[in-house]
């Protein structure tokens, strides 16, 4: 999506007969930043909807918001080097590194960043993905985060490319600590790979003017927020010790949390999808969350209860996820099969 307050930018039709061209006013982004959003992935298949002038507008407005709370933005730039540059963020004495990559419509060369060409780092080009991983791995940081905009729209099952690239290349080979996926507009499963966490798809959070997902069935009618709780290790690295999953509804207009019972049902959906994940050698497991009384899902890694402070308290009464009730499981299976 392009960030601009201009109405005179020419649309890029992207080789499509009926293209969707998305833009948002800087005031909208300013509001999100004011609520606490401070790491921005700019890499997506709408980042070039208004060509290079739109990209320049986005970069200009995002840069202006750094004084209001934006800590880092990544994925597009005036050159390939800039678009693929990992961003460093200092948080409570630890250094985090953040990078972003995403698909470009029809793999258009004019949308892909080059040595002297403005654009985006493009996920479906292997050399771009390999470069992002190399640069992120080579960044001195206690925790590395990679945002990836990719995934067949409406498909809740994780595809083979995601497993090979995200679990295999990014985490196992690249040492990435947190992979955050989006684009499919529906939630996909979550996986624990060693101590790294992979969200294969968060679904929508706030996407004005798009479909009301509430009528799409229990497997597709919600978005997901997450909290990943980190602890500094003796070597200075940060490691995930607990993860919370928070389903949301009303993503086309005004996102809000679901009622506890409805939220817990979506946590069971996440757990159902976790059953499609994991590796045969046990190095990766689908993350199954335990529904809490307020509808959140909670997963605690082994030993988290012994952590001091908030994490130990959070995990004090945690137990592994219960079985999905039979009637609900049948409903979920039918919805997720479509």
Secondary structure, DSSP 8 states (H G I E B T S, - for coil): -EE-S-S------TT-TT----EE-HHHHHHHHHHT--EEE--STTTTTTHHHHHHHHHHHHHHGGGGT--EEESEESSHHHHT--EEEEETTEEEEEEEEE--GGG-GGGB-BTTB-EE-BTTSHHHHHHHHHHHHTS--SEEEEEEE---TT--S--HHHIIIIIIIIIIIT--SEEEEESSSSB--EEEETTEEEES-B--S--TTS--GGGS-TTTS-EEEEEEEEEE-TTS-EEEEEEEEEEEE-TTT--EE--HHHHHHHHHHHHHHHTT---TTSSEEE---EE-TTS-EEEE-TTGGGSSTHHHHHTTT--------HHHHHHHHHHHH-
